Amino acid sequence: MPAVNDVLAVIMGGGRGTRLYPLTKLRSKPAVPIAGKYRLIDITLSNCINSGLYRIAVLTQFNSVSLHRHITRTYNFDTFHTGWVQILAAEQTPESADWYQGTADAVRKQLGEIQATGVEHVLILAGDHLYRMDYAAMAEYHLQTGADITVAVQPIFREDAPRFGLLKRDDDGRISDFVEKPKDPLVQAQFVSRDDPRRPFLGSMGIYLFKTQVLVDLLTSFPGYDDFGGDVIPHAIGSHAVYGFDFDGYWRDIGTIRSFYETNLELTLPDPDFNFYDHDLPIYTRARYLPGSIVEDSRLKNVFLADGCRIKRAEITHSVVGLRSQIASGARIRDSILMGADYYNPPKSGGLPLGIGPSCDVEGAILDKNVRLGEGVVIRPFPRGTDFDADSWVVRDGIVIVPKNTEIPAGTRVTPEDG
């Protein structure tokens, strides 16, 4: 059996992430912070390392500076290790003046770099999912079946069908039909393949393992095929051996503000479905050498607390408190995500101190990094489905989001009654 050293992992890191706006206003989607101290890209990179895949390329394009900085500061193998994490940024060349037009087009534009590695197989991954997966097991299945392409598949809830590529398989695991994100219930009905009424479909996880030559042939023969799910995979089913690899573990697609919000808050529960405390399969991120958090005369319940925080006489419930968060006396925080701060600093001249001011009352909100709330600011969630933009905050699906580096003056009320 060829070793996983014959596999190159290629991570899609260039997404604009419009459905996560304004968290993606100043960063790419895979660079969005999660769980207080990590970034979304850390999940996929950690899965690669834990699976023994040490040759990794990250394709970047949109708002990529912070993502590049995070990767280069974090993922450096030592001198005696043959592995590497390489950034393949979108670029204009004599052959192409266009930027990446989709997932398949991004890989197409980097085929020269991919072929230069000499690998026999290429694993295509997304950089914006939360899950823990052994890619080596998928590679073994890929080799055992003799597949040209292997797609990781998972049972899908009925209501999620319009968001995923749905597929049908033969008894031997070979995929016989595929449709990308079907909205028509009649089309969805044709792809029911499980007896479970709650999860009747098999959906693509957006994880594809190709024989390198098959990947090259498909992308060069069909230059108009820009996406794997929408173009390449449906075509390949009719001409190549495409198999589905089962995965039924925890997996979340962090594609919307609502899914981002709910996934983070799930981590605050006493026994969350995703465990960051796995000793054998850790999730890596940048070492920041921060002090432990100080909690002074406060009440915390179901709080996911990161390093370097200072909390004074506050009440926090069912919330994520990110790195270097500063929470002043009398603050109340519920059902919220605080991303923390990039630095410690004194109050700006004539401005507000960094963090949550005295007597603030925050519920159902996401506060991005380096936010400053003045004394007595009140934030309340809006009805689900509510979307609108204000000058210094936005509402997406009822969740209030305060963008990075924003100041909210003392006494401001952000509530359905006052909005």
C-alpha positions in Angstrom: 0.0 0.0 0.0 1.4 3.4 -0.9 1.9 5.5 2.3 0.1 8.8 3.0 3.4 10.4 1.9 2.0 9.8 -1.6 -0.9 12.2 -0.8 -0.8 16.0 -1.1 -3.4 17.9 0.9 -4.7 20.9 -0.9 -6.9 23.2 1.3 -9.2 25.8 -0.1 -8.4 29.0 1.8 -9.5 31.7 -0.6 -13.2 32.0 0.1 -14.8 35.4 0.2 -17.3 34.1 2.8 -20.1 36.6 2.1 -22.6 34.7 4.3 -20.2 35.2 7.3 -20.0 39.0 6.7 -19.1 41.2 8.7 -16.7 38.6 10.3 -15.1 38.4 6.8 -14.9 42.1 6.2 -11.2 42.2 7.1 -10.2 38.5 6.8 -10.9 35.4 4.6 -13.4 32.8 5.8 -10.7 30.3 7.0 -9.1 33.0 9.1 -12.3 33.7 11.2 -11.6 32.9 14.9 -13.4 30.0 16.5 -13.6 28.6 20.0 -11.9 31.6 21.6 -8.3 31.0 20.5 -8.3 29.1 17.2 -9.0 29.9 13.6 -11.1 27.8 11.2 -8.1 26.8 9.1 -6.6 25.2 12.3 -9.2 22.5 12.2 -8.3 21.2 8.7 -4.5 21.6 9.2 -4.7 19.7 12.5 -6.6 16.9 10.8 -3.9 16.7 8.2 -1.1 16.5 10.8 -3.0 14.0 13.0 -3.6 11.8 9.9 0.1 11.8 9.0 -0.3 14.1 6.0 2.7 16.4 6.2 2.7 17.9 2.7 0.0 20.6 2.7 -0.8 23.4 0.2 -3.2 26.2 1.2 -4.7 28.1 -1.8 -5.5 31.7 -0.8 -6.9 34.7 -2.6 -9.4 37.0 -0.7 -8.4 39.1 2.3 -5.5 36.7 2.8 -2.9 38.7 4.8 -4.1 37.6 8.3 -4.4 34.0 7.1 -0.9 34.0 5.6 0.4 35.5 8.9 -1.3 32.9 11.0 -0.1 30.0 8.9 3.5 31.1 8.6 3.7 31.8 12.4 2.1 28.5 13.4 2.9 25.7 11.0 6.6 25.3 10.8 8.1 21.8 10.9 11.6 21.4 12.3 14.8 21.0 10.3 14.7 17.2 10.6 11.1 16.9 9.3 10.3 16.4 5.6 6.9 18.0 5.9 5.8 21.5 4.9 2.8 23.8 4.7 3.0 25.9 1.6 0.8 28.9 0.7 -0.2 29.0 -3.0 -1.6 32.5 -3.4 -3.7 33.5 -6.4 -1.5 35.3 -9.0 -1.6 36.6 -12.5 0.6 34.8 -15.0 1.3 34.9 -18.7 -1.1 32.0 -19.1 -3.9 33.6 -17.0 -4.8 37.1 -15.8 -7.9 35.9 -13.9 -8.2 35.2 -10.2 -9.6 31.9 -9.0 -13.1 31.4 -10.4 -14.1 28.5 -8.1 -12.6 25.5 -6.2 -11.7 23.5 -9.3 -10.3 26.6 -11.1 -8.1 27.4 -8.1 -6.6 23.9 -8.3 -6.3 24.2 -12.1 -4.3 27.4 -11.8 -1.9 25.6 -9.4 -1.5 22.3 -11.3 2.1 23.0 -12.0 3.0 23.3 -8.3 0.9 20.2 -7.5 2.6 18.1 -10.2 6.0 19.3 -9.1 5.5 17.5 -5.7 5.4 14.1 -7.6 2.5 12.8 -5.5 0.3 10.1 -6.8 -2.9 11.4 -5.1 -4.3 14.8 -4.2 -6.7 15.4 -1.3 -9.0 18.4 -1.7 -10.2 20.0 1.5 -12.2 22.9 2.7 -10.8 25.3 5.3 -14.0 26.3 7.0 -15.5 23.1 8.7 -15.4 21.9 12.3 -14.7 18.2 12.5 -12.1 15.6 13.4 -11.4 13.0 10.6 -8.7 10.5 9.8 -7.8 11.2 6.2 -5.5 8.1 6.2 -8.5 5.9 6.5 -10.1 7.6 3.5 -6.8 7.1 1.6 -6.8 3.4 2.5 -10.4 3.0 1.2 -9.5 4.9 -1.9 -6.6 2.5 -2.7 -8.5 -0.6 -1.8 -11.4 0.2 -4.1 -9.1 1.3 -6.9 -11.1 4.5 -7.1 -10.1 7.3 -9.5 -11.9 9.7 -7.1 -13.2 9.2 -3.6 -15.8 11.6 -2.1 -16.3 11.8 1.7 -20.0 11.5 2.4 -22.2 11.9 5.4 -25.9 11.4 6.2 -27.8 14.8 5.7 -30.8 16.1 7.5 -33.8 16.7 5.2 -33.9 20.4 5.8 -30.2 20.7 4.9 -30.6 19.1 1.4 -30.5 22.5 -0.5 -27.1 23.3 1.0 -25.2 20.1 0.0 -24.4 18.0 -3.0 -26.5 14.9 -2.8 -25.5 11.5 -4.2 -26.6 7.9 -4.7 -24.4 4.9 -4.4 -24.4 1.3 -5.6 -24.0 -1.6 -3.2 -20.2 -1.6 -3.8 -19.9 2.0 -2.8 -19.5 3.5 -6.3 -21.4 6.7 -6.7 -24.0 6.4 -9.5 -25.6 9.9 -9.4 -24.9 13.3 -8.0 -26.7 16.7 -7.8 -25.3 19.9 -6.4 -27.5 21.8 -3.8 -30.9 20.8 -5.2 -33.7 23.3 -4.3 -36.5 21.4 -6.0 -38.3 18.9 -3.7 -38.9 16.6 -6.6 -35.2 16.4 -7.4 -34.4 15.8 -3.7 -36.9 12.9 -3.6 -34.9 11.1 -6.3 -31.9 11.1 -4.0 -33.4 9.6 -0.9 -31.1 6.7 -0.2 -31.4 6.0 3.6 -34.3 4.7 5.7 -33.8 7.3 8.4 -36.7 9.9 7.9 -34.6 12.6 9.7 -31.5 12.1 7.6 -32.7 10.4 4.4 -29.9 11.7 2.1 -26.2 11.1 1.6 -24.3 14.4 1.1 -20.9 15.3 -0.1 -18.6 16.9 2.6 -16.6 18.7 0.0 -13.6 16.4 0.6 -12.3 14.7 -2.6 -9.3 12.4 -3.0 -8.1 12.2 -6.7 -5.5 10.2 -8.5 -3.2 13.0 -9.5 -3.3 12.2 -13.2 -7.1 11.9 -13.2 -7.3 15.4 -11.6 -4.9 16.8 -14.2 -6.9 15.2 -17.1 -10.2 16.5 -15.9 -9.1 20.0 -15.2 -7.2 20.4 -18.4 -9.8 18.7 -20.6 -12.7 20.8 -19.3 -11.4 24.4 -18.8 -14.9 25.7 -18.2 -15.4 23.4 -15.1 -14.7 25.8 -12.3 -16.2 24.0 -9.3 -15.7 20.4 -8.0 -19.2 20.0 -6.6 -21.1 21.7 -9.4 -19.0 20.6 -12.4 -16.2 18.1 -12.0 -17.7 15.5 -9.8 -21.1 15.2 -11.7 -19.2 14.8 -14.9 -16.6 12.4 -13.6 -19.3 9.9 -12.3 -20.1 9.0 -15.9 -16.5 8.5 -17.0 -14.5 7.5 -13.9 -14.7 5.2 -10.9 -16.0 7.6 -8.2 -16.6 6.1 -4.7 -18.1 7.4 -1.5 -16.3 7.1 1.8 -18.6 7.1 4.8 -18.1 9.5 7.7 -20.7 9.8 10.4 -18.8 11.7 13.1 -19.3 15.2 14.2 -19.1 17.7 11.3 -20.3 21.3 11.0 -20.1 23.4 7.9 -19.5 26.9 9.2 -21.2 28.6 6.3 -23.5 31.2 7.9 -23.6 33.5 10.8 -26.3 31.3 12.4 -24.2 28.1 12.1 -21.1 29.9 13.3 -23.0 31.3 16.3 -24.6 28.0 17.3 -21.5 25.9 16.7 -19.4 28.1 19.0 -22.1 28.1 21.8 -22.3 24.3 21.6 -18.7 24.2 22.8 -19.7 25.9 26.1 -21.8 22.9 27.2 -20.5 20.5 29.8 -20.2 17.6 27.3 -20.0 19.1 23.8 -20.2 17.0 20.7 -16.8 18.3 19.5 -14.0 17.9 22.0 -11.1 20.2 22.0 -9.5 18.3 24.9 -8.6 15.2 22.9 -5.0 14.4 23.9 -4.3 12.0 21.0 -5.8 14.2 18.3 -5.1 17.8 19.4 -6.2 20.9 17.5 -3.1 23.1 16.9 -2.9 26.8 16.7 -0.4 29.6 17.2 1.4 29.6 20.6 0.9 33.0 22.1 2.5 32.6 25.6 -0.3 34.4 27.3 -0.9 34.4 31.1 -3.8 32.5 32.6 -7.1 34.3 32.9 -8.0 36.2 36.1 -11.6 36.0 37.2 -12.4 38.3 40.1 -15.6 37.9 42.2 -17.6 36.8 39.2 -20.3 34.2 38.3 -19.6 32.1 35.2 -21.8 29.2 34.0 -21.1 27.2 30.8 -18.3 29.5 29.6 -15.6 28.6 27.2 -12.8 30.8 28.5 -9.6 31.4 26.6 -6.2 32.7 27.8 -5.1 36.1 29.0 -8.5 37.4 30.1 -9.4 39.8 33.0 -12.9 39.5 34.3 -14.0 41.7 37.2 -17.3 41.2 39.1 -19.2 40.1 36.0 -21.9 37.5 35.3 -21.3 35.4 32.2 -23.6 32.6 31.0 -23.5 30.2 27.9 -20.8 32.3 26.1 -17.4 32.0 24.5 -14.8 34.5 25.9 -11.8 34.9 23.6 -8.2 35.7 24.0 -7.3 38.8 26.1 -10.9 39.7 26.7 -11.3 42.6 29.3 -14.7 42.6 31.0 -15.4 45.4 33.5 -17.4 45.4 36.8 -21.1 44.9 36.6 -21.2 43.5 33.0 -23.7 40.8 32.2 -23.1 38.6 29.1 -25.4 35.8 27.9 -25.5 33.6 24.8 -22.7 35.5 23.2 -19.4 35.2 21.5 -16.6 37.5 22.5 -13.6 37.1 20.2 -11.3 39.0 22.5 -8.4 41.2 21.4 -5.2 41.1 19.4 -3.3 43.2 22.1 -3.4 44.8 25.5 -3.4 48.6 25.6 -4.5 51.6 27.7 -7.5 53.6 26.7 -7.0 55.6 23.5 -6.6 59.3 24.0 -10.2 60.5 24.6 -11.5 57.0 23.6 -12.9 53.9 25.3 -10.9 51.2 27.0 -10.5 48.0 25.1 -13.1 45.4 25.9 -16.5 45.4 27.7 -17.2 48.4 29.8 -18.9 48.6 33.2 -22.5 47.6 33.6 -22.8 46.5 29.9 -25.6 44.0 29.3 -25.0 41.8 26.2 -27.2 39.0 25.0 -27.3 37.0 21.7 -24.4 38.8 20.1 -21.0 38.3 18.4 -18.4 40.8 19.3 -15.4 40.7 16.9 -11.8 41.4 18.0 -10.7 44.7 19.6 -14.3 45.9 20.2 -14.8 48.6 22.8 -18.1 49.0 24.5 -18.7 52.1 26.7 -20.4 52.0 30.0 -24.0 50.7 30.1 -24.2 49.5 26.5 -27.2 47.2 26.1 -27.4 44.6 23.2 -30.3 42.2 22.7 -31.0 39.7 20.0 -33.5 40.4 17.2 -36.2 38.0 15.9 -34.7 35.2 13.8 -34.6 36.0 10.2 -34.0 39.7 10.8 -31.2 41.2 8.7 -30.1 44.9 8.5 -27.0 47.1 8.8 -26.5 50.0 11.1 -23.5 52.3 11.3 -21.5 50.4 13.9 -23.2 47.1 14.1 -25.2 44.7 11.9 -27.9 42.0 12.4 -27.8 38.7 10.6 -30.6 36.2 11.2 -31.4 38.0 14.5 -27.9 37.9 15.8 -26.2 41.3 16.6 -22.6 41.5 15.3 -20.2 44.2 16.3 -17.4 44.3 13.7 -13.7 44.2 14.4 -12.1 47.4 15.9 -15.6 49.0 16.5 -16.4 51.4 19.3 -20.0 51.6 20.8 -20.5 54.7 22.9 -21.6 54.6 26.5 -25.4 54.2 27.0 -26.1 52.9 23.4 -29.0 50.5 23.2 -29.0 47.9 20.4 -32.4 46.2 20.9 -35.5 45.4 18.8 -37.4 48.1 20.6 -34.7 50.7 20.0 -33.3 49.5 16.6 
